Amino acid sequence: MLPSRNLIKSALFIIVLGGIFALGYQGVEYNWQWYRIWPYFLSVQGGQIVPGILFKGLVITLKISGLGLVLSLLLGSLSAVARLSPFPVLRIMAWIYVETIRNTPLLIQIFLIYFVISPVLDISAFWSAVWALSLFEGAYASEIIRSGIIGTPKGQIEAALGLGLSKPVIYYKVIIPQMLRTTLPMLAGQSVSLIKDSALVSTISIYDLTMQAQKIVSETFLTFEIWFAVAICYLVITASLSFFIRQLELRMKFGN
């Protein structure tokens, strides 16, 4: 009964919000041209479906976000383990990485990687964007994962050591499953942030969704229509990811 009531409340809120916007725009002299949006996503030419530039930009955004998400989780996990390592050098290096990245703007990091590091290492703009996002989000993921590892009851770790299990097996069988149960919501929020932050890669001339939208707006002046469409695209991506992680969280919680 409760989910139905919440659904009704959400629907009413959306209807009221839509009504407020509709009343507000009555006095605005703007010629809405939503029909011009669709060809920028998909069109039919010669009996074939042809992707538009917004669709191509969406694909680039998904590629950058997907690779960035995987690498950020990998970097975050390695950094978290290094922060808890008995070796001082690893702890110091991980601490420098986390504190440096977390205390500098992502936009500056993108510029540094693209304009300073990539010419030396011959890294493309695409991979510069991927690594910038991965390093940035990985620093935040590192602290989330580290807190989850620290939160594992010491008694369980000691019991696993008493059974003769090696440290890698203890991490795999004991620590990681419990860490995921407690940190999955926070990691989900960080993953959503990564997708939204990917819009900044347009500043280094990567034709992602945001860059393509800027190009279309400058050519057609369909400002409201294009940016509303782009916002909906980001909303669909992040909402889908949040739903997937929520289902994974419930499955881990109830064990089915």
Long-range contacts (C-beta under 8 A, 24 or more apart in sequence): 30-224, 32-224, 32-225, 33-222, 33-225, 34-225, 36-220, 36-222, 36-225, 37-222, 37-225, 37-226, 37-229, 40-212, 40-216, 40-226, 40-229, 41-229, 53-207, 53-212, 53-215, 53-216, 54-209, 54-212, 54-213, 54-216, 54-226, 54-229, 54-230, 54-233, 56-207, 56-212, 57-207, 57-208, 57-209, 57-210, 57-211, 57-212, 57-213, 58-209, 58-233, 60-126, 60-206, 60-207, 60-208, 60-209, 61-195, 61-198, 61-199, 61-208, 61-209, 61-210, 61-237, 62-237, 63-126, 64-126, 64-129, 64-130, 64-133, 64-198, 64-201, 64-206, 64-208, 65-133, 65-194, 65-195, 65-198, 65-237, 67-130, 67-134, 68-129, 68-130, 68-133, 68-134, 68-137, 68-194, 68-198, 69-137, 69-191, 69-194, 69-195, 71-130, 71-131, 71-134, 71-138, 72-133, 72-134, 72-135, 72-136, 72-137, 72-138, 72-141, 72-190, 72-194, 73-138, 73-141, 73-187, 74-138, 75-134, 75-135, 75-138, 75-139, 75-141, 75-142, 76-137, 76-138, 76-139, 76-140, 76-141, 76-142, 76-144, 76-145, 77-141, 77-142, 77-145, 79-138, 79-139, 79-142, 79-146, 80-141, 80-142, 80-143, 80-145, 80-146, 80-149, 81-149, 83-142, 83-146, 84-146, 84-149, 84-150, 94-142, 97-135, 97-139, 97-142, 98-139, 98-142, 98-143, 101-135, 101-136, 101-138, 101-139, 102-139, 102-140, 102-143, 106-132, 106-133, 106-136, 106-197, 106-200, 107-200, 107-203, 109-135, 109-136, 110-200, 110-201, 110-203, 110-204, 111-203, 111-204, 114-204, 125-204, 125-205, 125-206, 126-206, 128-204, 129-198, 129-201, 129-204, 129-206, 132-201, 133-194, 133-197, 133-198, 133-201, 136-197, 137-190, 137-191, 137-193, 137-194, 137-197, 140-190, 140-193, 141-187, 141-190, 144-183, 144-186, 144-187, 144-190, 145-179, 145-183, 145-187, 147-183, 148-178, 148-179, 148-180, 148-182, 148-183, 149-175, 149-179, 151-178, 151-179, 151-182, 152-178, 152-179, 177-252, 180-252, 181-249, 181-252, 181-253, 184-245, 184-248, 184-249, 184-252, 185-245, 185-249, 187-245, 188-241, 188-242, 188-245, 188-246, 188-249, 191-241, 191-245, 192-238, 192-241, 192-242, 195-234, 195-237, 195-238, 195-241, 196-234, 196-238, 199-234, 209-233, 209-234
